[in-house]
Amino acid sequence: MEQWIYKEMFHLEDKHWRYAARRQIIATVLKTLALPASPKIVEIGSGTGGNLHMLAQFGQVEAIEPNSEGREFIKQRGFTVQDGLLPDQMPIPPESVDMVAMLDVLEHVDNDAASLKTVHSLLKKGGYLVLTVPAFPSLWSYHDKQRHHHRRYTKQQLKTLCLAAGFAIEKFSYYNALLFPVVVGVRFLNKLLGRHDSSDEKLPSNRTNAVLQAVFASERHWLKRASLPIGVSLLVVLRK
C-alpha cells in the first residue's frame, strides 16, 4: 500500500468504529481459545500496530510487517517488529509460535495458498491461526482497489484453502452482519452513481462513530457461541 495509507491508518485505527469493534470481537473470540500459559503470539501484517495492545492481553506479542513506515509506527507503540513477507520471507523458525493473527491480511498477498501453508509451518502442534478476510466478491469496491486487495473471498473458497494448508477448522463464521444491508446498499449506490473514489476509512461524527461501533461490536456476544450466516467479512479460527 502507499505510504500515505499507513499514516492514515495510524491516526484512524485507534478510534474508527470498524477497527475498534473488530478488536472487541477478536478479543472475545481469543478468550475462548485453549492457549498455553504465556503463549507466543505473532501478528503477521501488523500494519501500524493497532491490534497489538489487544493481542498483548493474551500473551507475548511480536509483529511482522513488510512496510518500513508501518514498522516505525509499531515501534512508536512500544512493540517488537521484524521485517517479513509471506509466503517465503518469514523471520521466525518453524514450530515456534502458539498463535498467529492475520487480520485482513491474506487478501493482500499474491499467493494465499502458499502463505497459509507457511503459517501452518510456523505454528507449534495445537497452535492457532486467527484469520479475518473480506467476504463476497460482489462487494468489490474502490476501497478494495485502494488498499491493494487481490480478492474478496467466498466462504467455500476460503474453507478449501484452509483445509488444503493442513488446518483443522475450529470456527468459521461471517461477521459484520448487522451492518451488511447498509454496506450492500452504499456500495450498490456508489456503483449506480458512478462514484469510484469512495473509501470506507473516513471517520464519521463522534456520535455516528459510537453508534456504528456499538452495533458492530455487539456481534461478539453471538460469536462466542454461534456462527453468523452472512456478513461483510469472514472470521476463522484454525488449529494445527
PLY file of the C-alpha trace (Angstrom):
ply
format ascii 1.0
element vertex 240
property float x
property float y
property float z
element edge 239
property int vertex1
property int vertex2
end_header
0.00 0.00 0.00
1.06 3.63 -0.48
2.85 5.29 2.42
0.06 7.81 3.00
-2.33 4.95 3.76
-0.14 3.86 6.67
-0.20 7.39 8.07
-3.98 7.45 7.71
-4.29 4.07 9.43
-2.10 5.13 12.33
-4.31 8.12 13.04
-7.61 6.31 12.46
-7.38 2.77 13.80
-7.43 3.64 17.50
-10.82 5.36 17.14
-12.50 4.38 13.86
-15.59 2.26 14.59
-14.60 -0.59 12.26
-11.14 -1.12 13.74
-12.31 -0.66 17.34
-15.24 -3.07 17.01
-13.09 -5.67 15.27
-10.67 -5.60 18.21
-13.53 -6.15 20.62
-14.80 -9.09 18.57
-11.35 -10.68 18.19
-10.64 -10.29 21.92
-13.88 -12.09 22.74
-13.00 -14.94 20.38
-9.47 -15.24 21.80
-10.89 -15.73 25.28
-12.45 -18.99 24.07
-9.13 -20.50 22.89
-7.15 -23.07 24.84
-3.90 -21.12 24.73
-0.98 -22.23 26.95
0.42 -20.06 29.73
2.37 -17.07 28.34
1.86 -18.05 24.70
4.00 -16.63 21.91
1.70 -14.64 19.62
2.77 -13.25 16.26
0.72 -10.86 14.20
1.66 -11.10 10.54
0.91 -7.96 8.58
0.55 -5.69 11.59
0.19 -2.50 9.56
0.76 0.29 12.07
0.20 -1.94 15.11
-3.35 -1.05 16.07
-4.15 -4.62 17.20
-1.04 -5.24 19.27
-2.18 -3.84 22.62
-5.30 -6.02 22.38
-3.28 -9.12 21.45
-0.82 -8.44 24.28
-3.60 -9.16 26.77
-3.28 -12.83 25.78
0.47 -13.44 25.57
3.90 -12.30 24.42
3.37 -10.44 21.18
5.67 -9.85 18.23
4.82 -8.09 14.99
5.86 -8.80 11.40
5.33 -6.02 8.88
6.95 -5.62 5.44
6.41 -1.86 5.17
9.14 0.31 6.70
6.80 3.14 7.66
4.41 0.69 9.28
7.31 -0.73 11.31
8.20 2.76 12.58
4.63 3.28 13.78
4.71 -0.10 15.53
7.92 0.85 17.33
6.21 4.05 18.49
3.62 1.83 20.15
6.41 0.04 22.04
6.34 -3.34 20.34
9.00 -5.53 18.76
8.64 -5.74 14.99
10.53 -7.55 12.25
10.53 -7.21 8.50
8.90 -10.18 6.81
6.77 -11.07 3.81
4.57 -14.06 3.06
5.00 -16.69 1.84
8.80 -17.02 1.71
10.35 -14.34 3.92
9.35 -15.13 7.48
11.95 -14.20 10.14
10.82 -16.79 12.71
11.62 -20.50 12.86
9.14 -23.31 12.18
7.02 -24.69 15.01
7.86 -21.80 17.35
4.55 -19.92 17.69
1.42 -20.65 19.74
-0.87 -18.31 17.83
-0.71 -16.29 14.62
-3.12 -13.44 13.93
-3.72 -12.29 10.35
-6.43 -9.66 10.47
-7.40 -8.50 6.98
-4.03 -9.52 5.55
-4.49 -12.63 3.38
-6.33 -10.66 0.69
-3.16 -8.56 0.20
-0.78 -11.42 -0.65
-0.26 -12.74 -4.16
-0.10 -16.42 -3.23
-2.64 -17.03 -0.49
-2.41 -20.83 -0.67
1.37 -20.88 -0.14
1.05 -18.24 2.58
-1.36 -20.35 4.61
0.98 -23.34 4.33
3.84 -21.17 5.59
1.82 -20.02 8.58
0.91 -23.64 9.32
4.62 -24.49 9.43
5.35 -21.69 11.93
2.86 -22.96 14.49
3.51 -25.45 17.23
1.32 -28.53 17.24
-2.06 -27.40 18.55
-1.31 -23.77 17.67
-3.94 -21.40 16.34
-4.35 -19.13 13.34
-6.96 -16.41 13.80
-7.85 -15.03 10.40
-10.18 -12.36 9.03
-10.76 -11.54 5.37
-13.27 -9.52 3.34
-16.15 -11.60 2.00
-18.28 -11.63 -1.15
-16.52 -10.78 -4.43
-19.71 -8.93 -5.42
-18.89 -6.31 -2.77
-15.63 -5.36 -4.52
-15.26 -1.57 -4.36
-12.84 1.34 -4.63
-11.81 0.62 -1.03
-10.52 -2.83 -2.06
-8.64 -1.38 -5.02
-7.17 1.47 -2.96
-5.94 -0.96 -0.28
-4.35 -3.22 -2.94
-6.57 -6.19 -2.20
-6.19 -9.05 -4.64
-9.54 -10.59 -3.84
-12.59 -10.89 -1.62
-13.40 -14.44 -0.56
-16.35 -16.74 -0.80
-16.86 -18.95 2.22
-16.19 -22.14 0.27
-13.09 -20.71 -1.40
-11.52 -19.81 1.94
-12.52 -23.10 3.55
-10.89 -25.06 0.73
-7.66 -23.07 1.09
-7.51 -23.58 4.86
-8.06 -27.31 4.66
-5.52 -27.68 1.85
-2.94 -25.94 4.06
-3.40 -28.65 6.69
-5.51 -26.79 9.24
-8.41 -28.09 11.27
-11.31 -25.63 11.40
-12.47 -24.64 14.90
-14.67 -21.69 13.93
-15.82 -20.39 10.57
-18.26 -17.50 10.52
-19.25 -14.36 8.73
-19.15 -11.20 10.81
-20.12 -7.54 10.40
-23.57 -8.97 9.75
-25.82 -6.33 11.31
-24.42 -3.62 9.05
-24.36 -5.88 5.98
-27.53 -4.36 4.40
-26.12 -0.85 4.85
-22.78 -1.79 3.26
-24.50 -3.51 0.33
-26.78 -0.51 -0.18
-23.94 2.02 -0.08
-21.76 0.07 -2.47
-24.64 -0.53 -4.88
-25.49 3.18 -4.81
-21.87 4.16 -5.44
-21.74 1.87 -8.46
-25.10 3.15 -9.72
-23.97 6.77 -9.46
-20.53 6.06 -10.86
-18.66 7.01 -7.70
-15.28 5.35 -7.97
-13.42 7.20 -5.24
-15.48 6.41 -2.13
-13.41 4.94 0.73
-14.60 3.12 3.86
-11.94 4.79 6.00
-13.46 8.20 6.61
-14.11 8.94 10.27
-17.76 9.90 10.84
-19.02 12.21 13.55
-18.37 11.13 17.14
-22.00 10.14 17.66
-22.25 8.14 14.43
-18.88 6.52 15.10
-20.01 5.43 18.57
-23.29 4.00 17.27
-21.63 2.06 14.45
-19.02 0.69 16.82
-21.66 -0.42 19.33
-23.73 -2.14 16.63
-20.77 -3.92 15.05
-19.15 -4.90 18.36
-22.41 -6.35 19.68
-21.85 -9.33 17.38
-19.17 -10.56 19.79
-21.90 -11.90 22.06
-23.24 -14.10 19.26
-19.84 -15.19 18.02
-18.93 -16.63 21.44
-21.42 -19.43 20.91
-22.54 -19.46 17.27
-21.68 -18.56 13.71
-23.36 -15.83 11.69
-24.91 -16.76 8.32
-23.89 -13.61 6.44
-21.63 -10.59 6.80
-19.21 -8.22 5.14
-16.21 -10.27 6.32
-15.23 -13.78 7.39
-13.75 -14.72 10.76
-11.92 -18.06 11.00
-10.18 -19.87 13.85
-7.86 -22.65 12.61
-5.73 -25.13 14.53
-2.67 -27.15 13.63
0 1
1 2
2 3
3 4
4 5
5 6
6 7
7 8
8 9
9 10
10 11
11 12
12 13
13 14
14 15
15 16
16 17
17 18
18 19
19 20
20 21
21 22
22 23
23 24
24 25
25 26
26 27
27 28
28 29
29 30
30 31
31 32
32 33
33 34
34 35
35 36
36 37
37 38
38 39
39 40
40 41
41 42
42 43
43 44
44 45
45 46
46 47
47 48
48 49
49 50
50 51
51 52
52 53
53 54
54 55
55 56
56 57
57 58
58 59
59 60
60 61
61 62
62 63
63 64
64 65
65 66
66 67
67 68
68 69
69 70
70 71
71 72
72 73
73 74
74 75
75 76
76 77
77 78
78 79
79 80
80 81
81 82
82 83
83 84
84 85
85 86
86 87
87 88
88 89
89 90
90 91
91 92
92 93
93 94
94 95
95 96
96 97
97 98
98 99
99 100
100 101
101 102
102 103
103 104
104 105
105 106
106 107
107 108
108 109
109 110
110 111
111 112
112 113
113 114
114 115
115 116
116 117
117 118
118 119
119 120
120 121
121 122
122 123
123 124
124 125
125 126
126 127
127 128
128 129
129 130
130 131
131 132
132 133
133 134
134 135
135 136
136 137
137 138
138 139
139 140
140 141
141 142
142 143
143 144
144 145
145 146
146 147
147 148
148 149
149 150
150 151
151 152
152 153
153 154
154 155
155 156
156 157
157 158
158 159
159 160
160 161
161 162
162 163
163 164
164 165
165 166
166 167
167 168
168 169
169 170
170 171
171 172
172 173
173 174
174 175
175 176
176 177
177 178
178 179
179 180
180 181
181 182
182 183
183 184
184 185
185 186
186 187
187 188
188 189
189 190
190 191
191 192
192 193
193 194
194 195
195 196
196 197
197 198
198 199
199 200
200 201
201 202
202 203
203 204
204 205
205 206
206 207
207 208
208 209
209 210
210 211
211 212
212 213
213 214
214 215
215 216
216 217
217 218
218 219
219 220
220 221
221 222
222 223
223 224
224 225
225 226
226 227
227 228
228 229
229 230
230 231
231 232
232 233
233 234
234 235
235 236
236 237
237 238
238 239
